[in-house]
Amino acid sequence: MKTKELLKISLRQNAIFIPSEMITNDVKNLSGTTSVLLANVSKLGFTFSESLLHALNNVSPNYKIEVLEVLREVLGTDKNWTPLVKEWNILTGESVLDHIITYFGNVFKTKNGTALQCGHIIPDNTFPLERYNGCPFCGTPFEFGKLENIGQGSKLKMLELWKEKDLNDFYISLLQSKTALDATQVDSLKMAMQYLPLPKTEVAMKETLMLVIDLLIENGKEEEASQFLKTPTDILRYLWYKNTGMLQIIEPKTIIKRTSKNAQHFHNVLDTSVQSRIASQKDLKLKYSRKECLMVANWLNNMDMEVEAMCETMHPKRGMWVRFIRALRLAEYSKRKGFEKLNFLMDVFYNQVYDVWQSKVDSSRLKFDADKTFALLKQRPGLFARSLFSNMLWFGATETIAHFEEIIDKVPARLVFTLNMYAQNYFDKNMQRSVKPLGGTNKRIEANALLKLYEDFQLEAMKNQIEELCLLAMKKRFAKMANTNKTIYIDPQLFNIPVSIGDRSETVQDLPVALMGTRFPIEGNEVRLFMQWGKDLPAQHLDMDLSCHIAYEDKADICSFSRLNTTGCQHSGDIRSIPNKIGTAEYININIDELAKAKAKFVTFTCNAYSNGSITPNLVVGWMNSKYPMKISERTGVAYDPSCVDHQVRVTQNVAKGLVFGVLDVAKREIVWLEMTFGGQVVGGLDFKGVQALLSKLNSKLNIGSLLQLKAEAQGLTITENEIADEVYTAQWAMNPAVVTQLLVD
């Protein structure tokens, strides 16, 4: 189990982990088992580098089997990939009339029809039953096939060798990451912590720290964990993570509202939003043992922080703190001997005899007292950076920038780059911005109303001021770093990969990872979307929908369960119930030439939970792409080929109703990988302008290549055109976003 989980971690980084002790020989000639492994892996769309092939040739056959099993598990070769319709690329001719006739035929129990396993009668001369793998009326599958057409992919993905050092370096890089980890990185870190000892290194992000604290407490090291808890917010974050599994402090009302909304249904009879609200409230109730209460009481009592400052930190989440104080019996523990600081904290907190910094800022800002406002903001550089744009519009750009220059060296690098990236969109009067409220779905908001007070040339000057200031600040930071190297190599591919700042992806990528905004070129004329769900679940009604939204210059179209065939898109049929344990699948074929001829602009890939609740956990969505035509089984309609998979993600969070997982730019013939949650039972709930706002946001992001160019310029490094250089930055290096964040020097 240990090696299997570590293999999964390495595969996400385009590598295979082989422990040194497993390499027992140094044989050069390929053995029979290695040749068979290589052949099987190539059918899945992978190949091995020379060093990895040599290492695999000298490990036991059992480990080779384990490598193949992990690849097959991740690619889902043992899952059911059978759609509802056989040869679904050829129209079945079904119509709304067929559904109406079948409905009345079942109501009046017609005798002129075929009875199916699900209990429905399909009247004669309606659906062509020989074309279906299940019931065309209720979407229940009966027949299941295996993968037939595999190894059709036009290119193989190269896997590299990972040894213990590579694995440990990756482990440390996750802990040291200067940006919040996404769901894939969090999952990898949890697996690494489970099987590897915790390295001694500084943890850069609060969210990452919660995972470390949880591990220490599970191992009975509460005292050691307490040294990482610097503020009451750290304690609250940990307690909330243990209760909900969320590393961000999302308000209970937000979670309840989202859960309730996900359970709404078009048909009132099927609406369970009230029951879901009650169940969610029950799940969020707090209950702690005496041991846990005492542990938290000690943390607060021994915290090296002034009581008034602690209360001010607790104030923004006052409602949550009141609940936790009651559940943890802190009032009771505060009366014990030795808990005098906790007693004082309870008294100050409940009587609210403390000042709140944010209220002072808001008050002085409303009074238009610039000196006092900026004096307060300089005390907290991070918050000054986050409010910089609005303050420039409120007080004027020149004065605001002058004050900000004084403290820019204290602002974290990720915030400096964020300012530089988003200024372009913020100061555009006509631009709607994409935002994601904590615990909510992606939304678009109107431009700041104060922009209307300024002329276009003034706004352009503001953008330029921010860009010059931020670039100068980062050059200074790079220049301060001692570097004896003379040359640097930057892989051209890095200019297409954005720096991961502010993206908290909620889906897990089990195949080699890609950052949001990464572009995948299309080699042939066809893209095939796929969705698989229900693996390991008992047979039940569980309706997930794969859809796409087609945007034209002057209109929009969709391809979904309600419109199986439209210009350039063909759906495999709507499955509404899953079989026992093996899951089920849906596909959409996209013909790019046909869409280009019809002058389509973008195709947005989505999946939705039509059933009550959110998208089912472990649902997998992605797309396939190959230079050569991808076949569809004539016998079963199975159209999945692991060797053609470009990208796939697995849903792990349980709060999304709808998910955008990619956008095809028809003219450029490339797919942009992005993740955007939205509320909606069907694709019709998707706001395409919101997708455009997110694309604009991703396009404004700094790419890794440009960041390295900035470093080279600041440190006087010569950029070479080949990998013979003192510093080498390749696409493989960029596979680990946590390593890339080390360029964000503070």
N, C-alpha and C positions, 0 to 999 in steps of 0.2 A: 504493500500500500504506500509506503514511504516513497519508494523510487517512482511509483506511478504518478503521485502528486507532484514530485519534483520534475518529472518529465513534462507534465502539463505546463508548469511554470516556464520551463525552457522553450517549449514549443511556441508559446505566446511571443517569445523573443526571437523566433526564427532559428531555433537551435534544438539540439538533443543533448541532454545531460547524461554523461557517463562517468560514474565514480572511478577514480584511479585504480582502486583495488579490484575492479571488475575486468580491467584490461590485463589479461594473464599471459599473453604471448606477444610476439612481434613478427607474425607471419605476413609476408608480402602478397602472396598469391591469394585471390579471392576464394573463400570456401564455398561449398554448395549452399549452405544456409544463408550466407551473405548475399549470394546472387539471387536467391529466391526472395529474400527480404527486399532487395533493391527493385526487383520486378514488381512486387506487390505494392511497394510505396510509390513507384512511378504511375501505377494505375490510379492512385489517389491524388496525383498531381504534384508530387514532391520528388526531390532527388537529394543526394548527399554530397557535401564538399569532400575533397580528397582526404583531409585530416579526419573527418567524421567517418568516412567509409573505412579508412584504415583502422580506426578505433573499434568500430562495430565488427570488423572482421576478426578482432582478437578478444571478443567477449563471448560469454556462453550463449548457446542457442536460446536459453530461457529469457535472457535479457532482450534478445532480438524479437522474441515473441511479444514481450512487454511493450517494446517500442511500437510495433505494428498495432497492438491492441489499443494503445493510447491514441494513435492517429485515427484508427477506425472509430473509436468512441467519440472523439472530438468532431469528426466528420459525419457521425450518425449513420454509418453504413448498416447498423443493425436495427435502425428504426423503420417504420412503415412509411414509404414515400408514395403510396398509391393514391391518385386523385379520384374524384367521383366519376369522371368520364374517360373512357378508353379513346385513344387517339383524339384528344381534346382539341388539337389544332385544326380538326375538321369539324365544322358546325354540326350539331345534333338536330337542329331545326326545332328545338323546343320553344314554346311561346307561353305567354301569360294565359292564353285560352286553355292550354294543356293543364295548367295548375288549377284553373277554375273548374274544368270538367272533372279532374281527379278529386277535387274537394267535394263536389256534389255527389260524385260516384261513391265516395267513402261515407258521406252522410246517409245516402239512401241505399247503401250496400248493393251496388250493382253486381250482377252475375257475369256480365260480359267484360271480364278483365283478369289480370294476373295478381294473385295474392303474394305479397313479399314477406320476408322474415320480420320486418318491423311492424306488420299488422296492416299496412296500407294496401289498398287494391288500386292497381294502375289500369284504368279502362283501356280497352282495345283502341287502336288508332290514335293514341296520344303520344306518350314518350316512347322512343325506340329503345326498349329495355336492353337489347343486345349491346348497346353502346355504353351502358352504365355498370359501374362496379358496386352500386348500392341503390338506394331508393332515390329516384329523382325528385320525389315530392317532399320528403322530410330531410334529405341530405344525410342519411345514415349509411355508412359503407359496410359491405358484406364480403367483398373479395379483396385479397391482398397479394401483391406481387413483390418480387425482390429486385434489387438493382440489376439492370441488364446491360445498359450502355455505359460503361465506365472507361476511363482512360482516353476520352475524346479531346481533352484539353490541349491547346496549342503551345503551352509553355509550362515548364516545371519550376516549382519554387525551390530554391536552394536552401537546405538546412545546414547549419554550421555545428561544430563541436563545442560543447560546454563542459568544462571541468569544475572542480570544487571552487577554484578561485573565481571563475566567472559567475557561479551561482551566488557565492558570498558577496561579490562586488555588487551584483544586482540587488541582493537583500539589503545591503547597506545603502545603496542609492535610493531605495524606496523610503527608508527611514530618514534620509537626508533631503528628500525632495522638497524644494522651496515653493511648490504649489500643491494645492489639495489633490490627493490621489483620486483617480476615477474608480469606478466599480471593478474594473479588471485588475488594477494595481492593488486595490484593497483585498480582493480575493487572493491574489498571488502572495501578498504580505501575510495574510492569515495562514495560508498553507505553509509558507516558509517558517513562520513562528511556531507552527505546530510540530515541525520535524527538525528544525535547526536551532542551536542555541542562540540566544539574543546577543548580537554583537554590541560592544561598548562604543557607542557613537551618539552624537547629539541629534535629537529628533527635531526637525525644523518646523513642522506644522502641528497645530493643536489637534486637528482631526486624526492625524497619524498617531499622535501621542496617546489618544484614547485606546487604541488597539494594544499599545505597549503596556499601558496601565492595567488593562483588562487581563493581559497575560500574567503580569506580576501578581495580581490579586488572586487569580485562579491558582497560582503556585504558592499561595499563602505569604506573599511578600508585601503586605499592606504598608509597612513602614517605608520600604524602598519606593513604593508607588507614590507615597505622599510627597516626596521631594520634587516630583514633576507637577504637582498641583499648586500653581502659584497664585491663583485667584479663585473666588467662589464660582466664576463662570466655568472654570475648568472642571470643578466638581459637578456642576449642573450638567455640563456636556457629557461627562462620564455616566452619570446616573440616567440621563435621558437615552444615551446610547444603549445601556443595558436593558432599558425598558422597551425601546422601539427598534433597536438595530440601526438607527440613523445617527450618523456622525455629526450632522448639523442640528442645532437646536430649533426644531420646527414646532411652533405652538400647537397644543392639543386641538384647539378649535379648527386649525388649518387641516390637520390630519382627518378629523371627524367630518368636516365639510367635504373634503376630497373623496373620502370613502363613501359618504352618502350620495354624492353626485355620480360616482361611478356605478352605483346600483340603480340609478334611474333607468327607465325603459320606455320605448315609444308606446308600448301597450300598457295601459294603467294596471291591468290585471297582473302583469309580470313585474311591476315596479316594487322593489324591496328597499328603497332608500331609507325609510323610517327604521326598519329592522337593522339595516347596516349601521345607521347612526347609533342606535342603542348598543349594538355589539361592539362598535369601535370605542364608545365611551367606556364600556366594561373592560376592554382590552388595555386601555390606557390607565386604569386604576393603579394606584401605587400601593405596594405592600412590601414591608421589609422586616427581616429578622432582627432580633436584639443585637446580634453581632454586627450586622451591617449598619444599624443605627449608631452604635458606639464608634465604629470606624469613621463614619462621616462626621460625627461630633468631634472626634479627635482631630480630623483634618482641619475643620474650621477653627477649632480652639488653638491649634498650634501654627496657624498660618501666619507667615511673616509679612503682615500687611496691616496698616492702620484700620481700625474698625469703621471709621467714616468712609474711607476709600472702599472698603469691602461692601458697605451698604450701597454706595453709589454704583458699584459694579453690578450689584444684584437688582438694582431698580428697574432696568429695562424689561426684565423678566419677573417682575414682582408677583404677578398672579401665579406663575409656576412655582416660584420660591415658597409662597404661602402653602401650596399643596405639599411640597416636599418637606417643609418644616413640620407640618402635622404628621405626615406619613412616617417621618424619621424620628418622631418624638423628641425633637431638639429642645423644646421648651422644658421637657422633663430632665434631659441630660444637663441643661444649662444650670440647674439648681444644685448639681453635685459639686462636691469639693474638688478644686483643681480645674473647673470649667468656667472660671471667672470671665475670661475673654468672650466665650460663647454667650454667657449671660448678658454681658454688655452689648454684644452684637444683636441679640434678640430685642433688647430694649430700644436701641437706636433704630433698628430696622422697622419695628412695629410702630414706633412713635414718629417715624419719618423726620428725625432731627438731623438731617444731613443735606448737603447741597448736591445738586445734579449738574454736572458740567455741561451737558447738552442743552439744558434749559437756559443756562447763562448765555451760550452761543446764540440760541434762537432769539432770546430777548434782546441782546445787543444788535443782532442782525436786523430785527424788525425796527429797532430804533435808528437804524442806519449809522450805527457807531462803528466805523471801520476799524479804528485803532484797537478798541476793546475786543472786537470779533477776531481780528487777526492775532492779537496777543494770546487769546484763548486757543485758537486753532494751532498755533505754533507749539503748544504744549503736547499736542497729539498729531504728529506729522502724517500718520496714516489716514486719519479722518480728514485732515486738511486736504490731502491728495484726492480723497473720494468726493469732496465737495468743491474742488477747484473750479470746474467748469461753471457751475451755478453761481459761485462767488464772483467769477470774472464778469458774468452778465449783470450781477447785482451791484457790485461796487466799481466795476470798470476793470479792464484787462491789465493796464499798466500797473496800478497799485497792487492788485492781487498777485500778479507775477513777481513783482518786486519783493513782497513778503514771502512768497513761496520759495523763491531762490535761496532765502536764508536757511531754510530747513530741508531742502531737497535731498541733501546728502544723508539725511536720517530716514528717508522714505524707502521702504523695501523696493528692490529692483523690479519685482513683478508689477507693482503699482505704477512705477515710472513708465514701463513699457505699455501698460494698459492705457495710461493717459495719452501716450503718443499714438496708439492704435485707434482709439475711439473718438479722438478729437475730430477726425474727418467727418464722422457721421453726426456727432452731437451738434456741431455748429452749422448744419445744413437745415435751413428753414423748412424744406419740403420733405425731409427724410423722417420716416417713421422708424423708431428703434426697436430692436428685439430685446426683451428682458425676460428673465425667469424669476418670479418672486419665490422666496424660500418656501419650499414645499408645494409650489403651484406648477402650472404648465406654462409653456412659452407664450408670451403675449407681446403685442406691439403697442407702443405708446407714441403719442403725438410729440412733435418737437417742443422744446421749452418755449412757452409763450413770450418770454423776454427777448427771444431772438428777433422778434418783429420790430423791436426798438432800434435795431442796428442795420446799417447798410451792408450789402454783400462784401464790399472791400474791407470793412471793419472786421467782419466775421472771418474773412480769409486771413487777415493779419493775425487774429487770435490763434487760428490753426497753426500758422507759421511760427508764432512765438512759442507755442507749446512744443512743437516738433524740435525747434532749435534748442530749447531749454533741456528737453528730455535727452536728446542725443548727446548734447554737451555733457550732461550729468553722467551718462553711462560711459562716455569716452574717458572722463576723469577717473571713474571707478576702475575701468580696465587698465588705464595707464598707471595707476597706483600699484597694480599687481606686478610683482617681480617675474620676469619671463626672459629666460636666456635663449629661447628658441629664435630661429631666424626665418623659417619658412612654414607655410600652412597650406594644406590641401582641403578644399571644400567641394564635396560631391555636388554636381549640378542638380541632382534630385532634391537636395536640401532646400533649394529655392522654391519648391512646391509643397513643402511640409511646414505647417504653421507651428509656432511655439505654443505649447500647451499652457495657457494662462486663463484661469476662470472657467474652464470646462470641466464640469463634474458629470461625466457620462454615467448613466445609470444602468447601462447594459454591459455584459461581460463578453469580451472577444477571446474565444478559445483558440482561434487560429492566430497567426502573426498579426499583431495589433497595428492599427492605423489611427492617427490623430484626426479629430474632427476638422474637416476642411481639406483632407487629403483627396486628391483627384485620381481616378482610375480611368485610363484610356480604354476605349472599346476597340477590339481588334477586328471583329466581324460586323455583321449587319443585325445581329440579334442579341438581346439581353433577356435573360430568363429569371424572373423573381421567384423565390420559393419561400414557403412558410411551413414549419413542422411543429406540431404541438400535441400534448396529451401523453407523451412517453411516461410509462410507469403509473399512469392514473387508471382507475377502473372505468369500464364503459359507462358513459353518461352523456347527457346533452351539454356540450361545451362548444359554443359557436364563436370562433375567431375568424376574422375576415381579412384576406389579403386584397388590397386595392391599389389603384394608382390614379392620380389626378393629372390630367393633361392640360397644360396652359397654352393657349394660342394668343395671338396679338389682341384679338377682340372678343374671345369667348373661352369657355372652359368645357372640358369633357371628363368623364370618369370611366374606368373599367373596374367593375366590382361584381358582387353577387347579383346585383340588380340589373347589370348591363354586362353580360359575359363577353360580348364582342363589340368592339368599336374600332374606329380607324387606327390601325397600327398596333392594337392590343387584343389579345385573346386570353380569356380566363379559363381555368380547368374545371370550374364547377364549384358550387357552394356546399361545403360539408358542415353540418350543424351538430353532429354527434360523433364522439370518438369511440373507437373500438377498445377492447380491454388491453391495457398495458403497452401497446405498441405505437400508439399515436396515429396521426393522419396528416395529410399534406394538401396544400393548394399551390398552384403555379399561375404566373401570368407571363406570356410571351410578348416581347416588345420588338416590333419591326421598325428599325430606325429609318430605313429608306422611305417607307410608307409615311412615317410621321414627318420626315423632312419634306416630302412631296406635298403634304397637307399643310405645311408651314407651321408645325407645332414648335413651340419654344422650349418648354421644360416638361419633364414627366417626373412627378413626385411619388416616391414609393412609400406606402403606408400600410400599417396593420392596425386593426381595431378589435376590441372586445365587444361583440354584439350581445353576448350573454351578459347577465347582471355581473357587476363587479369589474375588476381591472383585467388587464392582459394576464393570462395565466403564466405563472412562473415556469421557466425553462423552455418557453416558446422560442424557436429559432427562426430568424428571418435573414435573408441575404439575397445575393444575386449571382448568376453565372454568366460567363462571357468567354467566348472562344473564337478564334479566327475561322475555325471549321464549323459547319452546321452541327447543331446538337440534336441528336435523335430523340424521339419519343417512342416508348414501347407500344407496339401495335396491340399486344395482348392485354396489357394492364394500364397503359397510359403513364407509367412511371417515367419521369423526365429529369430526375436528379442524377447528376454526375459529379462526384466530389473533386475530380481533376479540373473541372471548369469553374469551381467556386472562386470568385474574386474576393468576396468579403461576406462575413456572416457575424451576427451578434446574437447573444442569448439574453432574454429578459430575466432579470432577477428581482427588481423592485416590484412592489405590488400596489403602486399608486397611479399608474398610467392607464388611461382608457384608450387613447390613440397614440401611435408612435410613427413619426416620419423617420425613415432610416436611409434615405438617399435621394438625390435629385440628379436626373439625367439632363444634361445640356445637349439638346439635339444637334445644334449647329456645330458645337465643338467636339461632339461625339466623345464625351467623357462624363463620368459619374462622380459627383461630389458626395463623400461620406459625411453625413451629419446626423445628429440625433436631436429630435424636437418632439417633446410630448405635447399632446393637445387633448382637450375634452371633447368627446364625440363618439357616438355609437357607430357611426358610419363615416366614410371618407367625406361625405357632404359637410361634416362638422369642421373640416380643415380650412383654415384661413390661409389661402395661398399668399396673400400679401405679407403674412407673418413669416412664411418660408422665405420670401424675398428679402425681408428685413434681416433674417438670420444669415442668409447667404451674404448680404452686404457686410454684416458684422464679421463673418469669417474671412471675407476678402480683405478686410481692413487689418487683419492680424499680421503681425510681424512674422516673417518666415525665418527658419533656422539659418538658412544661407546668409540672409541680410544681417542677422545678429553676429554671425561669425566674421562677416566682412567688417562690421563695426569694431569687433575685437582686434582684427588684423590691423586696421587703420590706427587704432589707439596704441597698440603695442609695437607698431613698426614692423609687422610680419609681412613677408613677401608671399603672395598667393601663387602656388604652382599649379600646373595643369595635370600633374600625375601624382600618384600616391607616394612618391619618394620625397617626403617632407618631414620636418621635425614634429609637426602636429598634423594628424590625419583625422578628418571627420567624414565618415561614410554614411550611407543610408542605413547600414546595419547598426552603426553606433546610435543613430537617431531612433531606432526601434524602441529604445527605453526612454520615455519622456522624462523620467525622474533624473536621469543622467544629464539630459539637455538642460534641465532647470539649474544645474550647477553653474551655467553660464550667467545666470541672473545674480551677479555678484553684489553683495550688500556692504 
